[in-house]
Amino acid sequence: MCNGSVFRRIVLGIGISIFLTQGLCVQAEDGSGKEIVVLYSPDEGTAVWDFAEENGDDMLQEAVVSEDLAVAVIEIETEGISAEEAAALYKEQEQVIAASPNYELELFGTPLVNDPGYIYQTYLHQEAAVQAWKRLSAVPHGKVLVAVLDTGAEVGHPDLVNVLNQSLSGEILSEDGKVGALLGDGYVNGTYAGYAKSHGTHVSGILAAEAGNGQGIAGAGSAGDNSVVDLMVVDVFNKETTTSLAYLIQGMEYARKCGAKIMNLSLGMKLDTGIDDSVLYAECRRLYEAGIIVVCAAGNHSLSDNGNISVVPADYDSTIGVIAVDGDNRKLSLSNYGSRKDLSAPGGNIYSTIQNGNYGMLSGTSMAAPSVTAAAAMLCSVDPTLTIDSIRDILLKNVTDIGTLGKDPETAGGLLNTRRSLEAVIPGEDIQLQIPYSDVSEAAWFYDDAAYLYLYEMMTGLTKERFGPAELICRGQVATILYRYAGEPDVAYSGYFPDVAEGQFYTDAVEWAAANSIITGYDDSGLFGPADPVTREQLATLLYRFASKQNYVTLTEGDLTSFPDGNMVSAFAAEAMSWSVGEGIIRGYGDGTLSPQNTAERAVCAAMIRRFMERY
């Protein structure tokens, strides 16, 4: 921070894609000298005015933002007193709720990649959002008002125009706290700023871009049918890339008055020594007590919190703080981290909506937060009574464990798993898992497994009417199941395997599995063998390799010696089988044997895949 500056930056939680940053010196606005922001009760306005006048201070801005809360921006004219010292004096007044220097909020810029080749939204599968949509569609649910406090959003974007609540969205335009109609992303003083024209649009698209309109993308909270998120965007930025704490508070209070259940803040402030965050703390606590869920980006300083509050509001216990991970489920290099953060979500090269009706990629914790916001919205859609504490508890109990075992500083509680979180609030009996297979009776031991995989389109049967439970699972089919679970990423046909022709149902899956060393070809022949059957220990090994590739924690060990034939496990499969037994993914037969070399039937495969999905 520059010497003599009374402002601090609150930066939008996005980072530079090439991971090059420049330190910016934040100066006070022209003529501002020293400013503080004061929260007080409206009926105490006269007292605040009197105290300001007694001290020779100038009331620059006064806004009543709710029936019981007002905001004042006061210029401190007294020589020899800092903004921090002035704020402390005002906080001593009985009528004042909180007071802090009027810190500056600044956009943390990132270059944009606008390339149609990046269109595939892998993050939706990484966080199991698409699978959650399928479960949500089976139960009654309603819309949830979600506010994005950001740089605005492009009102006419084809993926936002039909989902944006334009009657509630708005611009914090005037210094008296009045709200005007939302004009667009990056609107500042009659013009549209350069970089700021995309940030709010990008965040809004990740959250709620219209699904099923035949173009662009689908937001994580779209649920595939746009039945969850009522999107409200509030532009709280009063300059191209910066705004004030006062404007943010006004935007938060406006969203609260409009009835927002959830707020997304892809912004934050690094809390260095001497920074007074009492105003922001008071507002977040106020929203918490009102039952409003605030999801915040963790920030992009690559810093650990070391167990202390270091970035606000993400580190508050009244909010949910989100770390960003890359496509391999490793902490994004620029993301802040530490024990004060709650969980992780995808934030690397996220494809979403940008200005001029286009699409492009951005990276950072700004991009991770709206995925968690979307998950919270889906939970509240099913159960509107959920509080932030219950939301946090559900999300953390149902994460996918990545990094090291349990909660760790790099990834916090783990990776957001929207499907598992949603399953936690939807009782199984509320869903009639119907399957069309004529060869699977409701009394079959594997019925629920087949129904579960049918619901999530992991195993969809040999035909529409036939599951084939007793038939052997083959290498091409296993590759296809795992490929679907990975989100079916784009692959190019290589023709590497002579026995894998282009255009087969398993072709892309085989190419993907081989490229990621999950299922490789035979060394002696160079063939893949898509029709070759898979043994129980081979299936366990393939699941283990897949989990390791996804950076899931796979440290659990089972006791193979507890099975009379545990010593029959092949050396190549020993580690994977131990893990599979420890996780309960593979179980012994009725006679107590493990039978590792038995070929796996499709019914057995369905049971193992379901157990794997419920764990990860």
C-alpha positions in Angstrom: 0.0 0.0 0.0 1.3 3.5 -0.8 2.5 5.5 2.1 -0.2 8.0 3.3 -3.1 6.2 1.5 -6.2 5.9 3.6 -7.8 3.4 1.2 -7.4 -0.4 0.9 -8.3 -2.4 -2.1 -11.1 -4.9 -2.0 -10.4 -6.9 -5.1 -12.7 -9.0 -7.2 -11.7 -12.6 -6.8 -10.3 -13.3 -10.2 -6.8 -13.8 -11.3 -4.6 -13.4 -14.3 -4.8 -16.4 -16.5 -1.1 -16.4 -17.2 -0.5 -15.8 -13.5 1.4 -12.5 -14.0 0.3 -9.7 -11.7 1.3 -6.1 -11.2 1.2 -4.4 -7.8 -1.0 -1.3 -8.0 -0.7 1.6 -5.6 -4.2 2.8 -4.5 -4.5 6.5 -3.9 -7.3 8.4 -2.3 -9.8 10.1 -4.7 -9.1 13.7 -5.6 -10.2 16.0 -2.9 -11.2 13.1 -0.5 -8.4 13.5 1.9 -9.6 11.1 4.6 -13.0 9.4 4.4 -14.8 7.1 6.8 -18.0 5.1 6.4 -20.4 5.0 9.3 -23.3 2.6 10.0 -26.0 4.0 12.3 -29.7 3.9 13.0 -31.7 6.4 10.9 -33.4 7.9 13.9 -29.9 8.8 15.2 -29.1 10.8 12.1 -29.2 14.2 13.9 -26.7 13.0 16.5 -24.3 11.8 13.8 -24.6 15.2 12.0 -24.0 17.1 15.2 -20.9 15.1 16.1 -19.5 15.6 12.6 -20.1 19.3 12.8 -18.6 19.6 16.2 -15.4 18.0 14.8 -15.4 20.2 11.7 -16.1 17.1 9.4 -18.1 17.2 6.3 -21.0 14.8 5.6 -20.4 13.9 2.0 -23.0 11.2 1.6 -25.9 10.0 3.6 -28.2 7.1 2.6 -31.0 5.4 4.5 -30.6 1.9 3.1 -33.2 0.2 5.3 -35.7 1.1 8.1 -33.1 0.4 10.8 -29.8 1.1 9.0 -28.2 4.2 7.4 -24.8 4.8 5.9 -22.8 8.0 6.0 -19.6 8.9 4.2 -17.8 11.6 6.2 -14.7 13.5 5.1 -12.4 14.1 8.0 -11.1 17.7 7.9 -9.1 17.7 11.1 -5.4 17.9 10.5 -3.1 15.4 12.2 -5.7 12.6 12.6 -5.9 9.5 10.4 -9.0 7.9 8.9 -8.5 4.9 11.3 -8.3 7.3 14.3 -11.4 9.2 13.2 -13.3 5.9 12.7 -12.4 4.9 16.3 -13.8 8.2 17.6 -17.1 7.8 15.7 -17.4 4.2 16.9 -17.4 5.5 20.5 -20.7 7.3 19.8 -23.7 5.5 21.2 -25.8 5.9 18.0 -23.1 4.4 15.8 -23.2 0.7 14.9 -19.8 0.5 13.2 -17.3 2.8 11.5 -14.3 2.1 9.2 -12.2 4.0 6.7 -14.0 4.1 3.4 -11.8 1.5 1.8 -11.6 1.3 -1.9 -12.7 -1.8 -3.8 -10.7 -2.5 -6.9 -11.0 -4.9 -9.8 -8.2 -7.4 -10.1 -7.8 -7.6 -13.8 -7.3 -10.7 -15.9 -6.9 -11.1 -19.7 -9.7 -12.7 -21.5 -9.6 -15.7 -23.8 -12.5 -15.7 -26.2 -12.2 -18.9 -28.2 -15.1 -21.2 -29.2 -12.8 -24.2 -28.7 -13.1 -23.6 -24.9 -16.9 -24.0 -25.0 -17.0 -27.3 -23.1 -18.0 -26.7 -19.4 -16.0 -29.3 -17.7 -16.5 -27.6 -14.3 -20.2 -28.6 -14.3 -19.1 -32.3 -14.2 -16.1 -31.6 -11.9 -18.5 -30.4 -9.3 -21.3 -32.9 -10.2 -23.8 -30.2 -11.0 -25.3 -32.0 -14.0 -25.9 -35.1 -12.0 -27.6 -32.9 -9.3 -30.0 -31.5 -11.9 -31.3 -35.0 -12.6 -31.9 -35.7 -8.9 -33.6 -32.3 -8.5 -35.9 -32.9 -11.4 -37.5 -35.8 -9.5 -38.8 -33.7 -6.6 -40.8 -30.5 -6.1 -38.7 -27.4 -5.8 -39.1 -23.7 -6.2 -37.2 -20.6 -7.3 -34.7 -18.8 -5.0 -33.8 -15.1 -5.3 -30.0 -14.9 -5.7 -28.2 -11.6 -5.8 -24.9 -11.1 -7.6 -23.1 -8.0 -6.3 -20.5 -7.2 -8.9 -19.8 -4.9 -11.9 -23.3 -5.5 -13.3 -24.3 -7.8 -16.2 -25.0 -7.4 -19.9 -28.8 -7.1 -19.9 -29.3 -8.3 -23.4 -26.9 -11.2 -23.4 -28.7 -14.1 -25.1 -27.9 -16.4 -22.2 -29.0 -13.9 -19.5 -31.8 -11.9 -21.0 -34.5 -14.4 -20.1 -33.2 -15.3 -16.6 -32.3 -11.9 -15.4 -34.8 -10.3 -13.0 -34.6 -6.8 -14.5 -37.3 -5.4 -12.2 -35.1 -6.1 -9.1 -31.6 -5.8 -10.7 -30.1 -2.3 -10.5 -27.2 0.2 -10.4 -26.1 1.9 -7.2 -25.8 5.1 -9.1 -26.1 8.0 -6.8 -24.4 9.0 -3.6 -27.6 9.1 -1.7 -27.9 5.3 -2.1 -30.8 5.4 -4.7 -30.9 2.5 -7.1 -31.4 2.9 -10.9 -32.3 0.3 -13.5 -29.4 -2.1 -14.4 -27.8 -0.6 -17.5 -25.1 -3.1 -18.2 -21.8 -4.6 -17.2 -19.1 -2.0 -16.4 -21.4 1.1 -16.6 -19.6 4.1 -15.1 -20.6 7.7 -15.4 -22.4 7.4 -18.8 -19.8 5.0 -20.4 -18.9 1.3 -20.2 -15.5 0.5 -18.8 -13.0 -1.8 -20.6 -12.3 -4.9 -18.5 -15.2 -4.3 -16.1 -17.6 -5.0 -19.0 -17.2 -8.7 -18.5 -16.7 -9.6 -14.9 -20.2 -9.5 -13.6 -21.5 -11.0 -16.8 -19.1 -13.9 -16.5 -20.0 -14.6 -12.9 -23.7 -14.4 -13.6 -23.4 -16.8 -16.5 -21.6 -19.4 -14.3 -24.4 -19.2 -11.9 -27.5 -19.0 -14.0 -27.0 -18.8 -17.8 -30.1 -20.0 -19.5 -30.3 -23.8 -20.2 -32.1 -25.3 -23.1 -32.1 -22.3 -25.4 -29.9 -23.9 -28.1 -27.0 -21.6 -27.6 -24.1 -20.8 -25.4 -23.8 -22.5 -22.0 -25.9 -23.6 -19.1 -25.4 -22.1 -15.7 -24.5 -24.3 -12.7 -27.7 -23.2 -11.0 -29.9 -23.6 -14.1 -30.8 -27.2 -13.1 -31.1 -27.8 -16.8 -34.6 -26.2 -16.9 -34.1 -22.8 -15.3 -36.3 -23.7 -12.4 -34.1 -22.7 -9.5 -32.3 -19.3 -9.7 -34.2 -16.0 -9.8 -31.2 -13.9 -10.8 -30.8 -10.4 -9.4 -27.7 -8.4 -10.4 -26.6 -5.3 -8.4 -23.9 -3.2 -9.9 -22.0 -1.8 -6.8 -19.0 -0.4 -8.8 -18.9 3.3 -9.1 -15.7 3.5 -11.1 -14.1 1.5 -13.9 -12.4 -1.0 -11.7 -12.9 0.3 -8.2 -15.7 1.1 -5.8 -16.1 2.0 -2.1 -17.1 0.1 0.9 -20.1 2.4 1.2 -21.4 1.4 -2.2 -21.0 -2.3 -1.4 -22.9 -1.9 1.9 -25.7 -0.1 0.0 -25.9 -2.9 -2.5 -26.0 -5.6 0.1 -28.8 -3.8 2.0 -30.7 -3.3 -1.3 -30.5 -7.0 -2.1 -31.6 -7.8 1.5 -34.7 -5.5 1.2 -35.6 -7.1 -2.1 -35.7 -10.5 -0.4 -32.5 -12.1 -1.7 -31.9 -15.5 0.0 -28.3 -15.8 -1.3 -25.7 -13.3 -2.2 -22.6 -14.0 -4.4 -19.6 -11.7 -3.6 -16.8 -12.5 -6.0 -14.8 -9.9 -4.3 -12.8 -9.4 -1.1 -10.3 -7.4 0.8 -6.9 -8.5 2.1 -6.8 -7.8 5.8 -3.4 -6.5 6.6 -2.3 -5.2 10.0 -4.2 -2.0 11.0 -7.1 -2.5 8.7 -10.5 -1.8 10.4 -13.1 -4.1 9.0 -15.8 -3.5 11.6 -18.3 -2.1 9.1 -18.1 -5.0 6.7 -18.1 -7.4 9.7 -21.2 -5.8 11.1 -23.0 -6.0 7.7 -22.2 -9.6 7.1 -23.2 -10.5 10.7 -26.4 -8.6 10.1 -27.2 -10.7 6.9 -26.3 -13.9 8.7 -28.8 -13.1 11.5 -31.4 -12.4 8.9 -30.9 -15.9 7.4 -29.2 -14.7 4.2 -26.4 -16.9 2.8 -23.4 -15.0 1.6 -20.9 -16.9 -0.6 -17.5 -15.2 -1.1 -14.4 -15.7 -3.2 -11.3 -16.5 -1.2 -9.1 -14.0 -3.0 -6.1 -14.2 -5.4 -3.1 -13.4 -3.4 -1.7 -17.0 -3.2 -1.6 -16.6 0.6 -2.4 -18.8 3.5 -4.6 -17.4 6.3 -2.5 -19.4 8.9 -5.7 -19.8 11.0 -6.4 -16.1 11.2 -8.8 -13.8 9.4 -6.8 -12.6 6.5 -9.3 -11.9 3.7 -12.8 -10.5 4.2 -15.6 -11.2 4.0 -14.5 -14.8 2.9 -12.9 -15.6 6.3 -15.9 -14.6 8.4 -17.9 -17.3 10.2 -21.0 -15.5 8.9 -20.1 -16.3 5.2 -18.9 -19.2 3.1 -15.4 -18.8 1.7 -14.4 -20.6 -1.5 -11.0 -21.6 -2.7 -10.4 -22.1 -6.5 -9.0 -25.4 -7.9 -7.9 -26.2 -11.4 -9.2 -29.0 -13.8 -7.0 -31.5 -12.0 -8.5 -30.7 -8.6 -5.4 -28.9 -7.4 -5.4 -25.5 -5.7 -5.2 -22.8 -8.3 -1.8 -21.2 -7.9 -3.2 -17.7 -7.3 -6.0 -18.7 -4.9 -5.8 -17.8 -1.2 -6.1 -20.8 1.1 -6.1 -21.9 4.7 -8.2 -23.2 7.5 -10.5 -20.2 7.6 -11.9 -21.1 4.1 -14.8 -23.5 3.8 -14.5 -25.5 0.6 -13.2 -25.5 -3.0 -14.8 -25.3 -6.4 -13.5 -25.1 -10.0 -11.9 -21.8 -10.9 -9.4 -22.4 -13.6 -10.2 -21.5 -17.2 -13.9 -21.3 -16.6 -16.0 -20.8 -19.8 -18.9 -18.4 -19.4 -20.7 -15.4 -20.8 -18.9 -12.2 -21.6 -19.7 -8.8 -23.2 -21.3 -8.4 -26.6 -23.2 -11.6 -26.4 -20.0 -13.7 -26.5 -18.3 -16.3 -24.4 -14.8 -16.7 -23.0 -12.6 -17.9 -20.2 -11.6 -16.4 -16.9 -9.7 -17.8 -14.0 -9.8 -17.1 -10.3 -11.7 -17.4 -7.1 -14.4 -15.2 -8.6 -15.2 -18.0 -10.9 -15.3 -20.6 -8.1 -17.8 -18.8 -5.8 -20.8 -18.9 -8.1 -20.6 -22.6 -8.4 -21.0 -22.9 -4.6 -23.8 -20.2 -4.8 -25.6 -22.4 -7.4 -25.3 -25.4 -5.1 -26.7 -23.4 -2.2 -29.6 -22.2 -4.4 -30.5 -25.8 -5.3 -30.5 -26.8 -1.7 -32.7 -23.9 -0.8 -34.9 -24.7 -3.7 -35.8 -28.0 -2.1 -35.8 -26.7 1.5 -36.3 -22.9 1.8 -35.8 -23.1 5.6 -32.1 -23.9 5.3 -29.8 -21.5 7.1 -26.2 -20.7 6.2 -25.0 -23.0 9.0 -27.1 -25.9 7.7 -26.0 -25.1 4.1 -22.3 -25.1 5.1 -22.8 -28.3 7.1 -24.4 -30.1 4.2 -21.8 -28.9 1.7 -18.9 -29.9 3.9 -20.2 -33.3 4.8 -20.7 -34.1 1.1 -17.6 -32.8 -0.5 -15.3 -34.9 -2.6 -12.1 -35.3 -0.6 -9.1 -34.0 -2.6 -5.6 -33.1 -1.7 -4.8 -34.8 1.6 -7.2 -36.8 3.8 -9.8 -34.7 5.6 -9.8 -30.9 5.8 -6.5 -29.4 4.6 -5.2 -25.8 4.1 -4.9 -26.2 0.3 -8.4 -27.2 -0.5 -10.2 -26.6 2.8 -13.1 -29.0 3.4 -12.8 -30.5 -0.1 -14.2 -30.1 -3.6 -17.9 -29.1 -4.0 -20.0 -32.1 -4.9 -23.4 -30.7 -5.7 -25.0 -34.1 -6.4 -24.1 -35.6 -3.1 -25.1 -32.4 -1.3 -28.5 -32.5 -2.9 -29.0 -36.1 -2.2 -28.5 -35.3 1.5 -31.7 -33.1 1.5 -33.8 -35.4 -0.7 -35.0 -38.6 1.1 -34.6 -41.6 -1.1 -38.2 -42.6 -0.6 -39.3 -39.3 -2.2 -37.9 -40.4 -5.5 -39.4 -43.2 -7.5 -36.4 -44.7 -9.3 -38.2 -46.3 -12.2 -36.2 -48.2 -14.8 -37.5 -49.6 -18.1 -35.6 -52.9 -18.1 -37.7 -56.0 -18.5 -34.9 -58.2 -17.1 -34.6 -56.4 -13.8 -37.2 -57.1 -11.2 -37.8 -54.8 -8.2 -36.8 -57.8 -6.0 -33.4 -58.1 -7.5 -30.5 -57.4 -5.2 -29.0 -54.9 -7.6 -32.3 -53.1 -8.5 -31.4 -49.9 -6.6 -27.9 -49.9 -8.2 -29.3 -50.2 -11.7 -31.9 -47.5 -11.0 -29.3 -45.2 -9.6 -27.0 -45.4 -12.6 -30.0 -45.1 -14.9 -31.1 -41.9 -13.2 -27.6 -40.4 -13.7 -27.1 -42.0 -17.2 -24.0 -43.8 -16.2 -25.2 -47.3 -17.3 -28.2 -47.0 -19.6 -28.6 -50.7 -20.5 -27.6 -52.8 -23.5 -30.9 -51.7 -25.1 -33.7 -49.5 -23.9 -35.5 -52.5 -22.4 -32.6 -54.8 -21.4 -30.0 -54.3 -18.8 -28.2 -57.7 -19.1 -27.3 -58.1 -15.4 -25.7 -61.5 -15.9 -23.6 -60.5 -18.9 -20.0 -59.7 -18.4 -18.8 -56.1 -18.4 -16.2 -55.4 -21.0 -13.3 -53.0 -21.3 -15.1 -50.7 -23.8 -18.2 -50.5 -21.5 -16.1 -49.7 -18.4 -14.2 -47.0 -20.3 -17.6 -45.5 -21.4 -19.0 -45.4 -17.8 -15.9 -43.7 -16.5 -15.8 -41.3 -19.5 -19.4 -40.3 -18.7 -18.6 -39.8 -15.0 -15.7 -37.5 -16.1 -18.2 -35.3 -18.1 -17.3 -36.7 -21.6 -14.5 -34.2 -22.4 -13.7 -33.5 -26.0 -11.2 -35.9 -27.5 -9.8 -36.3 -31.0 -9.8 -39.6 -32.8 -6.2 -40.9 -33.2 -6.7 -44.3 -34.7 -4.0 -45.5 -32.3 -5.7 -48.9 -31.6 -6.3 -51.0 -34.7 -9.4 -52.6 -33.1 -11.1 -49.3 -32.1 -12.9 -47.9 -35.1 -14.1 -44.4 -35.4 -17.8 -43.8 -34.6 -18.3 -46.7 -32.1 -20.2 -46.0 -28.8 -16.9 -46.5 -26.9 -14.5 -44.8 -29.3 -14.2 -41.4 -27.5 -14.2 -43.1 -24.1 -11.3 -45.4 -25.1 -9.3 -42.5 -26.5 -9.8 -40.6 -23.3 -9.1 -43.6 -21.0 -5.9 -44.4 -22.8 -4.7 -40.8 -23.0 -5.2 -40.5 -19.2 -3.6 -43.9 -18.5 -6.8 -45.3 -16.9 -7.2 -48.2 -19.4 -4.3 -48.8 -21.7 -3.8 -51.2 -24.6 -2.1 -54.5 -24.6 1.7 -54.2 -24.8 2.2 -57.4 -26.8 -0.4 -56.8 -29.5 -1.0 -53.0 -29.5 -4.7 -53.7 -29.3 -7.2 -52.3 -26.9 -9.6 -55.2 -26.7 -12.9 -53.3 -26.2 -14.9 -56.5 -26.1 -12.6 -58.3 -23.6 -14.2 -59.0 -20.2 -13.0 -57.3 -17.0 -12.3 -59.1 -13.8 -13.3 -57.9 -10.3 -9.7 -56.9 -9.5 -9.3 -55.2 -12.9 -12.5 -53.2 -12.3 -11.2 -52.1 -8.9 -7.9 -51.1 -10.4 -9.6 -49.0 -13.1 -11.7 -47.2 -10.5 -8.6 -46.6 -8.4 -6.7 -45.1 -11.4 -9.7 -42.9 -12.2 -9.9 -41.6 -8.6 -6.2 -40.9 -8.5 -6.4 -39.1 -11.9 -9.1 -36.9 -10.4 -6.9 -36.2 -7.4 -9.4 -37.8 -5.1 -8.1 -39.0 -1.7 -7.5 -42.7 -2.0 -5.6 -43.5 1.3 -8.2 -45.9 2.8 -6.8 -49.4 3.1 -8.8 -52.6 3.7 -7.6 -55.9 5.1 -7.3 -58.4 2.3 -6.2 -61.1 4.8 -9.8 -61.1 6.2 -10.8 -63.0 3.0 -9.8 -66.6 2.7 -8.7 -66.0 -0.9 -7.2 -62.5 -0.3 -3.8 -63.8 -1.1 -5.1 -64.6 -4.7 -5.1 -60.9 -5.6 -2.7 -60.1 -8.3 0.3 -58.0 -7.5 -0.7 -55.2 -9.9 -4.1 -54.9 -8.2 -3.1 -55.3 -4.6 -3.1 -51.5 -3.7 -6.4 -50.9 -5.7 -8.1 -53.9 -4.1 -7.1 -52.9 -0.6 -8.5 -49.4 -1.2 -11.7 -50.8 -2.8 -12.3 -53.1 0.2 -11.5 -50.3 2.6 -14.0 -48.0 0.9 -16.7 -50.7 0.7 -16.7 -50.5 -3.1 -16.0 -54.2 -3.5 -17.5 -56.8 -1.1 -17.1 -60.5 -0.7 -19.6 -63.1 -1.9 -22.0 -64.9 0.5 -19.4 -67.6 1.2 -16.9 -64.9 2.3 -14.6 -65.1 -0.7 -13.3 -62.1 -2.6 -12.8 -63.9 -5.9 -10.6 -61.3 -7.4 -10.1 -63.1 -10.7 -13.7 -63.7 -11.4 -15.0 -61.8 -14.4 -17.4 -59.0 -13.4 -21.0 -59.2 -14.3 -22.9 -56.0 -15.2 -24.9 -56.2 -12.0 -21.7 -56.4 -10.0 -20.3 -53.5 -12.0 -23.4 -51.4 -11.3 -23.1 -52.0 -7.6 -19.4 -51.1 -7.5 -20.0 -47.9 -9.6 -22.8 -46.8 -7.4 -20.7 -47.2 -4.3 -17.9 -45.3 -6.0 -20.2 -42.5 -6.9 -21.7 -42.2 -3.4 -18.1 -42.0 -2.0 -16.9 -39.5 -4.7 
